[in-house]
Amino acid sequence: MKRQYLGDSKDSFKWDYHDYLTAALGYPLLNVMLMLTQDDDSNDGKTHPDLFPAKGAVIDFCRDLKKQRNIQLIKNLPVATCSKYLVELHKEETYLTTRNRRNYFSDISAEPRQVLFLDPDNGFEPEKSNNEKHVLYSDVNTILKQIAPEAVISVFQHFRRISFDNDFAHIRERMPSGYTTALYWHSLMFVTISKTKEIIEKVIELNYQYSQRYPVNVLQ
């Protein structure tokens, strides 16, 4: 994630959904792996948060993020939405590089009931190459070995010129282990992974409930 993306329309979907998911699961922790990369000179990140019809509290929260560009403000999400969980920023200000990747995905919080959100620039690694903008399938496998059966992993996936249905099927085929489901809107999908079928079925149920209130689509 780049700081220039803070508070844009994808952010309002991102934080509204993960606030909902963490609270609906009744988990005490939303653990965020920002996977920070350096800002660039592109126009990315300039869309307004209200393009996604998030809760008013989340829209206001994103406006603050957009104005201040301070990642520490992400910890205020449950305060803004009057939720009971806490936000942890994994290795907070660390920028992800090819050299520190192994270390970056180590020392995951020991909290068994957590939503662990991975927030890369692009999403899962493509077929032929990868860099710090991607989550590797081996990264997911590394995380799965560290977390409890109750934990949930969620991965940011940007649209990559194939339908989300087909892309999700491809991601699922390449996933080394775990159970999966997904939710998407416009050009953004969140792929959820769990070690157990029971937990992923609960997430699917919650995703369908979320889709009754928002213009999103559920994949399972």
FENQUIHU-V262735 format. One line per field, one symbol per residue. ss: DSSP state (H for helix, E for strand, C for the rest). phi: phi as a letter, one per 30 degrees, with the letter a starting at -180 (. if undefined). burial: b if it has 9 or more other C-alpha atoms within 8 Angstrom, else e. A space follows every 50 residues. Layout:
ss: ???
phi: ???
burial: ???
This chain:
ss: CCHHHCCCHHHHHHHHHHHHHHHHHCCCEEEEECCECCCCCCCCCCCCHH HCCCCHHHHHHHHHHHHHCCHHHHHHHHHHCCCCCEEEECCCCCECCCCC HHHHCCCCCCCCCEEEEECCCCEECCCCCCCCCEECHHHHHHHHCCCCCC CEEEEEEECCCCCHHHHHHHHHHHCCCCEEEEEEECCEEEEEEECCHHHH HHHHHHHHHHHCCCCCEEEC
phi: .cdddeiddddddedddddddddddiddbccccdhebddbcdddjcdddd dcddeeddededddeddchcdddeddedddchccdccccdhgcdddbddc eddecchdededcbccccbddckdeddcaaaddbcddddddddedccded dbcbbdbdebibededddddedddddajcbaabbbhcbbcccbbdbdddd dddeedddddddcbdbbcbb
burial: bbbbbbbbbbbbbebbebbebbbeeebbbbbbbbbbbeeeeeeebeeebb ebebeeebbebbbbbbeebeeeebbebbebbebebbbbbbeeeeebeeee beeebeebeeebbbbbbbbbbbbbbeeeebebbbbbbebbbbbbeebbeb bbbbbbbbbeeeebeebbeebeeeeeebbbbbbbbeebbbbbbbbbeebb eebbebbbebbeeeebebee
